[in-house]
Amino acid sequence: MKTMQIKDLFQVTSGNKLDFGKMATTENGVAFVSRSSRNNGVVGYIEKIGNVSPFESGLITVSLGGTYVLSSFVQPTEFYTAQNVAVLRPLVEMSIQEKLFYCMCISANRFRYSAFGREANRTLKYLEVPTREEIPEWVSSATIPDYSHIKKVTHSANSILIQFLMGSLGFVSYLILNTLNLWCTRIQRLKKVV
């Protein structure tokens, strides 16, 4: 399999390095991405900061340290980040399926690091991932359904669905479901604002 370094596929930048505890929170604000492995790394929503532009939607965030180092997510809305979160901007146009595939590839390198020990802040851009030509065909043909009409997925129904997907379709499906679930929540919030 041909591989290449992350830096040859993405512009790797540091996030905003903000402290969530010092931010003014609001239910309908800008997503705040931390090193969490849940909810696409989003720990809450904050008011826009006048002199700091949020990152645009569609970029990948990567946790550079902590218990879930290299947790990687495609952000469906604009966002700010905490410390130790990298932002990856594709150097060429990529579909959401390709971005989710690279999130999975990045997260699969977690074994190279240890929680609160060796972190990825200096080495992320040098991680080897498959070239775009090596992406399996099923990735580009995967259909990502539009669940924006669903108001809320209950926890128990979500758990059953996750168990089914993990057993039947694997980790990529779980990543797609996790991202779709977050997108539905954010779309509903945006509808409330408008």
C-alpha positions as CSV (number, residue, x, y, z in Angstrom):
1,M,0.0,0.0,0.0
2,K,1.3,3.4,-0.9
3,T,1.3,5.9,1.9
4,M,2.1,9.6,2.4
5,Q,2.5,11.9,5.3
6,I,-0.4,13.9,6.7
7,K,1.4,17.2,5.8
8,D,1.3,16.2,2.1
9,L,-2.6,15.9,2.2
10,F,-3.5,18.6,4.8
11,Q,-2.4,21.9,6.0
12,V,-1.8,21.2,9.7
13,T,-2.3,24.1,12.0
14,S,-2.7,24.6,15.8
15,G,-6.2,25.4,16.9
16,N,-7.2,28.5,18.8
17,K,-5.8,27.3,22.1
18,L,-8.7,28.8,24.1
19,D,-9.8,27.9,27.6
20,F,-13.5,26.8,27.6
21,G,-13.8,27.7,31.3
22,K,-13.1,31.3,30.5
23,M,-15.6,31.5,27.6
24,A,-19.2,32.9,27.7
25,T,-21.3,29.8,26.9
26,T,-24.6,29.9,25.0
27,E,-26.8,27.2,23.6
28,N,-26.8,28.5,20.1
29,G,-23.3,29.7,19.8
30,V,-20.1,28.4,18.0
31,A,-19.0,24.8,18.7
32,F,-16.1,24.5,21.1
33,V,-13.9,21.5,20.3
34,S,-11.6,20.0,23.0
35,R,-9.7,16.8,23.3
36,S,-12.8,14.8,24.1
37,S,-13.5,11.6,22.2
38,R,-17.3,12.1,22.4
39,N,-19.7,14.3,20.4
40,N,-17.1,15.1,17.7
41,G,-14.9,16.6,20.4
42,V,-17.5,19.3,21.1
43,V,-17.9,20.1,24.8
44,G,-20.2,23.1,24.5
45,Y,-21.1,26.2,22.6
46,I,-19.6,29.7,23.1
47,E,-20.4,33.2,22.0
48,K,-18.4,34.5,19.0
49,I,-15.2,36.2,20.0
50,G,-14.8,39.6,18.3
51,N,-11.2,39.4,17.3
52,V,-10.9,35.6,16.8
53,S,-12.5,34.1,13.7
54,P,-13.8,30.6,14.2
55,F,-12.6,27.8,11.8
56,E,-15.0,27.0,9.0
57,S,-17.1,23.8,8.8
58,G,-15.7,20.8,7.0
59,L,-12.3,20.8,8.6
60,I,-10.8,17.9,10.6
61,T,-9.9,18.3,14.3
62,V,-7.4,16.0,15.9
63,S,-6.7,15.7,19.7
64,L,-3.0,15.9,20.2
65,G,-2.9,14.5,23.7
66,G,-4.9,13.2,26.6
67,T,-6.6,9.8,27.1
68,Y,-8.0,9.7,23.6
69,V,-5.0,11.1,21.7
70,L,-5.6,11.3,17.9
71,S,-9.4,11.4,18.2
72,S,-10.3,12.8,14.8
73,F,-13.5,14.3,13.6
74,V,-14.9,16.3,10.6
75,Q,-16.6,19.4,12.1
76,P,-20.0,20.1,10.4
77,T,-20.3,23.7,11.7
78,E,-17.9,26.5,12.4
79,F,-15.9,26.0,15.6
80,Y,-13.2,27.2,18.1
81,T,-10.7,24.9,19.7
82,A,-9.0,24.3,23.1
83,Q,-5.3,23.7,23.6
84,N,-3.7,20.6,22.1
85,V,-6.2,20.3,19.2
86,A,-4.9,20.5,15.6
87,V,-6.9,21.5,12.7
88,L,-6.4,19.8,9.3
89,R,-7.4,21.6,6.1
90,P,-7.3,19.5,2.9
91,L,-4.8,20.7,0.3
92,V,-7.2,19.5,-2.4
93,E,-11.0,19.2,-2.5
94,M,-12.1,16.1,-0.6
95,S,-15.5,14.5,-0.1
96,I,-16.9,14.0,3.4
97,Q,-16.4,10.3,2.9
98,E,-12.7,10.8,2.2
99,K,-12.3,13.0,5.3
100,L,-14.0,10.5,7.5
101,F,-11.7,7.8,6.1
102,Y,-8.7,9.9,7.0
103,C,-10.1,10.5,10.5
104,M,-10.2,6.7,10.9
105,C,-6.7,6.4,9.6
106,I,-5.4,9.0,12.0
107,S,-7.2,7.5,15.0
108,A,-5.8,4.1,14.2
109,N,-2.3,5.5,15.0
110,R,-3.3,6.0,18.6
111,F,-1.3,3.0,19.8
112,R,1.9,5.0,19.0
113,Y,1.2,7.5,21.8
114,S,0.4,7.3,25.5
115,A,-2.1,9.3,27.6
116,F,-0.3,12.3,29.1
117,G,3.1,10.8,27.9
118,R,4.1,10.9,24.3
119,E,1.8,13.3,22.6
120,A,1.2,14.0,18.9
121,N,1.8,17.8,18.8
122,R,5.2,17.5,17.1
123,T,4.6,14.3,15.0
124,L,1.1,14.5,13.7
125,K,2.1,15.9,10.3
126,Y,4.5,13.1,9.8
127,L,2.0,10.2,10.4
128,E,1.8,7.9,7.4
129,V,-1.7,7.4,5.9
130,P,-2.8,5.8,2.6
131,T,-2.6,8.0,-0.5
132,R,-5.9,9.0,-2.1
133,E,-5.4,6.4,-4.8
134,E,-5.3,3.7,-2.0
135,I,-8.6,4.7,-0.5
136,P,-10.9,1.7,-0.8
137,E,-13.6,2.0,-3.4
138,W,-16.4,1.5,-0.9
139,V,-15.5,4.7,0.8
140,S,-16.3,6.9,-2.1
141,S,-19.5,5.0,-2.9
142,A,-20.8,5.2,0.7
143,T,-24.0,7.1,1.0
144,I,-24.3,9.4,3.9
145,P,-28.0,9.8,4.6
146,D,-29.6,13.1,5.5
147,Y,-31.0,12.8,9.1
148,S,-31.7,16.5,9.5
149,H,-35.4,15.9,9.7
150,I,-34.9,13.7,12.9
151,K,-35.3,15.8,16.0
152,K,-33.5,13.6,18.5
153,V,-32.3,10.0,18.7
154,T,-32.9,8.6,22.1
155,H,-29.9,7.3,24.0
156,S,-31.2,3.7,24.1
157,A,-32.0,3.6,20.4
158,N,-28.7,5.1,19.6
159,S,-26.9,2.5,21.7
160,I,-28.7,-0.3,20.0
161,L,-27.9,1.1,16.6
162,I,-24.2,1.6,17.6
163,Q,-24.0,-2.0,18.8
164,F,-25.5,-3.2,15.5
165,L,-23.1,-1.1,13.4
166,M,-20.0,-2.0,15.3
167,G,-20.9,-5.7,14.9
168,S,-22.1,-5.6,11.4
169,L,-20.4,-2.8,9.5
170,G,-17.4,-1.9,11.7
171,F,-15.7,1.2,13.0
172,V,-16.1,3.4,9.9
173,S,-19.9,3.1,10.2
174,Y,-19.6,4.1,13.9
175,L,-17.6,7.2,12.9
176,I,-20.2,8.1,10.2
177,L,-23.1,7.6,12.6
178,N,-21.3,9.7,15.3
179,T,-20.8,12.5,12.8
180,L,-24.3,12.3,11.4
181,N,-25.8,12.4,14.9
182,L,-23.8,15.5,15.8
183,W,-24.8,17.1,12.5
184,C,-28.5,16.5,13.2
185,T,-28.2,18.1,16.6
186,R,-26.4,21.2,15.2
187,I,-28.9,21.5,12.3
188,Q,-31.8,21.5,14.8
189,R,-30.0,24.2,16.8
190,L,-29.5,26.3,13.7
191,K,-33.2,25.9,12.8
192,K,-34.1,27.2,16.3
193,V,-31.9,30.3,15.7
194,V,-33.4,31.1,12.3
